[in-house]
Amino acid sequence: MVEEVSIVATITAVLGALASYLFVKNDNKKQFKHYVTEAKAKASAIAYEAEHILQEAQIEIKSKEVELDKRFQDKVLEVEKQKTELLLELKSLEEKKQEFSLIKKELEKKVRDLESLEEEKRQEINKSISIMEKSSGMTQDEAKAYLLQQVEEQSQLEMAQLIRKYEKEARHEAKRKADYIISQAVTRYAGEFAGERLINIINLPSDEHKGRIIGKEGRNIKSLEQLLGVDIIVDETPGVIIVSNFNLYRRAIATRTIEILVEDGRIHPGRIEAVHKKIIDEFEQKILEDGENIVVELGLLPMDEELMRLLGRMRYRASYGQNALAHTLEVAKLAALMAAEMDGDKKLALRAGLLNAIGKALTHDVGGNHVDLGVEVCKRHNEHPTLINAIYAHHGHIEPDSVESAAVCAADALSASRPGARRDVLENFVNR
């Protein structure tokens, strides 16, 4: 019995061990498969990442190749351009060399001719002295002095005639050249012109708004005129009121202020003051933007902010009915064209023309001569000496000292003297 139990126990132990072995073996297989699967996944991910990195590297290499090729092509084009320019310059130098060689030969011939003529004249003089000694009883020195005096007088007469001839030819050529330059500038620049009115007309939705603008016992219209600094004319003309003032800036602000008040419907002294302040701020910002746009459009940056603001303000300044900004733009473009025709600095002439009347933007507020005011503000911002000279010269204070300054003076006179460009204003009649 004991032996049987022992055998059973042994068999059970063996079976248990075998079962454990088989279980562990089976579990290890599962783990192994899991590890293999995981390893394959990692290997696949690594391969994908490696392929992605390789593709990126290939793209970058290709991009670098394209960039290097473009740089190479650009460099080749640049070298070819320089080569062409050098060849043209060399050709020009060769032509000049040939031209100078011809001039040299002509001059050498003239020198030989003059030497020959000098010798011939010397012989004639000696012969004349000898004849005068024999015929008049003069000594050699007296005859020589007399003859030299006669030659000198004749030479002075011929020289004066020659100078007058060359002066006449020079004046004719200068006039022809000036006419050509002006005609070229005028035909290449076709500017528009519209005279400035002395009044602004505001359209009203209805005549009822006239009563609101006048206000109780005229309080609103008095407040408007006092604050805006303009005359407001309310007459029997249906649906309109008139704003009158010689100062374009005040008139523009007053017009816009009244338009906003009419649109809003609330018109009383407090509201008038608030709207007026807001409109002034908007106008000042718009003035600076206008000046910046002009300078950018003409390619004249950098320029100081004060100068650009003054340029924008010139839109609201007029002289003899001609808008100051329209005039100065016309002068700038005409001056640039003229300077280019005379081989001057086109950009400097453009800048000088643009700023030549900048002082007009200050005369209403500061008072004084616009030439002196313009010179002062341009010197303060270190503008070019030629530009300063152009401001002084365009009204005859000094003579122009350069092609660019002369171009500005001519352009200013041309713009101001065009038929219909300017008109006399009531202000001048009042002053008279």
C-alpha positions, 0 to 999 in steps of 0.5 A: 500500500505504501509502495502504491502511494509512493508510486502514485506520488511519484507519477503525480510529481512527474506529471506535475513537473511535465505539466509545468515544463509544458506550461512554461515552454508554451508561455515562453513561445508566446513571449517569444512571438510577442518579442518578435512581433514587437521587434518587427514593428520597431524595425519597420518604424526605424526603416520608415523613419530612416526612409523619411530622413533620407527623403528629406535629405534628398529634398534638401540636397536637391534644393541646395543644388537648385539654389547653387545652380541659380547662384551660379547662373546669376553669377554667370549673368553678372559676369557676362553683364560686366563683360559686356559693359567693359567691352562697351566701355573699351569700345567707347575708349577706342572711339575716343582715342581715335577721336582724340588722335584726329583732334591731335592731328588737326591741332598739330596741323593748325600749329604748323599753319600758325607757325607758317602764318607767323613767319609770313607775317613777321616777314611782312612786318619787317618788309613794311618797317623797311619800306616805312623807314625809306619813305617816311624817314622814321627810325626802325623802332618808330616804324615798328611801334607805329606798325604794331599799334596799327596791328593791335587796333585792327586785331582788337576790332576783329576780336570784338567782331568775333566775340559778338559773332560767338555771343550771338551764336551762343545765345541762339544755341542756348535758346534752341537748347532751352526751347528743346528742354522745355518742350521735352519736359512739357510734352512728357509731363501732362499735369492736370490743373483745377483752380481752388474755389474760395467757398465750399458748398454743403448739401443738406437733407432738408431746409429744416437742418438750416434751423438746427445749424442756426440754433436758438437765437443764433447760438449754434451758428455763432459757436460754429463761426467762432470755433471754426474761424470761417463765415457760414452763409445761410441764405434762401438757396434751398438745401445748401449752406456755404462755408467761406474762408481764404484758408483752405485748411480751416474751410476743409475742417469746417466743412467736414465738421458741419457734415458730421453734425448734420449726419448725427443730428445733434447740433449744440455748442458742446457737440460742436466742440467735440466733433471739431476736435475729432476732425482736427485729429483726423485731418492731422493724421491724414495730412501726414499720410498724404505727405508720406504717400507723396514721398514714397511714390516719388522715391524720395525716402528718407525724409523727415516727418516734419517735412512730410507733414508740411507737404501734406498740409500744402494740399490746403494752401493756395497761391493766386488760386493755384493749389500749392501741392499741385503746383509743387508736384508739377514743379518737381516733375518738370524740374526732374525732366529738365535736369535729366535733359541737361545731364543733371541729377534727376533725383536731386532736382525732383527733391528740390522741386518738391520742397522749393515752396515748402515754406508756404505750408507755414505762412498762415500759422507762423507768418513771414516770407515763404522762402526764408521759412522754407530755407530754415526748415530744410536747413534744420533737417540737413537737406542738400545745399543745392536744394537750399540754393533752389529755394532761394533762387526760384524767386530771384534772391540769389543766382542758381549755382547748379543745373538742378537749381536752374531746372527748379527755377525754370519749372517754377516759372513754367508752372506759374505762368501757364495760361489759367494756372493762376488768378488774382484773388480778392485778398490782393485787391483788399491789400491794394 
